[in-house]
Amino acid sequence: MGVAAPWVHEITLAPRPESVATARRFVRDKLVAHHLSFLVDDVTLVASELTTNAVRHAGTRFTVTIAAHAEAVVLTVKDGSAARPVRTT
């Protein structure tokens, strides 16, 4: 992949359904701006899943961070819930 220089972008959103679309646009726009369009489909899908979980289960403001360093792009979604995630099968 070869990231030219490290970068980080972050956005904090309200726990509303429309925030999921905002998060997808944010991720897409940052990837395109950094000439990583080939990652858009996969990373926006992950962003959509993680932000939907934050909206549905945490119900708190959440922060989406997309960063690149070395050979990796990292996406994180952090909500304000104190509860630990519970795996369901």
ZITA-V299832 format. One line per field, one symbol per residue. ss: DSSP state (~ for helix, > for strand, _ for the rest). psi: psi as a letter, one per 20 degrees, with the letter a starting at -180 (. if undefined). burial: I if it has 24 or more other C-alpha atoms within 12 Angstrom, else O. Layout:
ss = ???
psi = ???
burial = ???
//
This chain:
ss = ______>>>>>>>____~~~~~~~~~~~~~~~~___~~~~~~~~~~~~~~~~~~~~~~___>>>>>>>>__>>>>>>>>__________
psi = gmpgqqqpqqqpqqmqhihghggggggggggghjlkhiiggghhgggggghgggghhgkrqqppppqpqdkqpppqpprjpiqqqppq.
burial = OOOOOOOOIOIIIIIOOOIIIIIIIIIIOIIOOIOIOOIIOOIIOIIIOIIIIIIOIIOIIIIIIIIIOOOOIIIIIIIOOOOOOOOOO
//
